[in-house]
């Protein structure tokens, strides 16, 4: 199984932030990614519906003989992680627990902020994980659903993005936190705007970084690591939306250009 690919599922392009970090630490691995852009955003949908979508995406990647699945979406992690871990006979990793562990280890004043989609924030999964790690932590969670549209549409000017970011993050103005979790895999794509709002006075936690480390640790533990230093493999990205738009955003975001983007119909997922 060591030569088989790693699979990633997401509601759109945001999960590429996880792919980017995995590419850094695991250059010998081939990656298959599915972005369900046509049904995006997941964050404003009922969690049970998101669970069904996640199972469809995972089942598709199972046909590609993946050796490990990464749920590269916070909302899908909240909705489907436990079910997919039970249903699949390969390791399944989400992004919420790695981000929570990193935030608890980072904070100095025991006060953590969380931003995410409506679905992720309402699920309170970050709150649960953080409290399991440290019951005394103070947590302020804010839904920033418009950030997803900024990334997916990719058509706003810097000034417009700054305005949208400010309108969402002003909910933290009276919160004395020193650590903020980017609780949606789309959000690292506008990290510079979020950092500017807080004037670099807080530490931003990108769960994608810790998730990539967990993927590496899991592959080693399960003896699935591809240690062959052969020719770089071509990564394959599928999208249920526009191939050209997905390719454009991927080229802008990823340093590694060794990938191709293919169309995936909803009929193929549902049948």
Beta strands, then each sheet from edge to edge (+ up, - down):
strand 1: 6-10
strand 2: 31-35
strand 3: 68-71
strand 4: 91-93
strand 5: 111-116
strand 6: 138-143
strand 7: 179-183
strand 8: 203-205
strand 9: 235-239
strand 10: 259-263
sheet 1: 4+ 3+ 1+ 2+ 9+ 10+
sheet 2: 6+ 5+ 7+ 8+
end
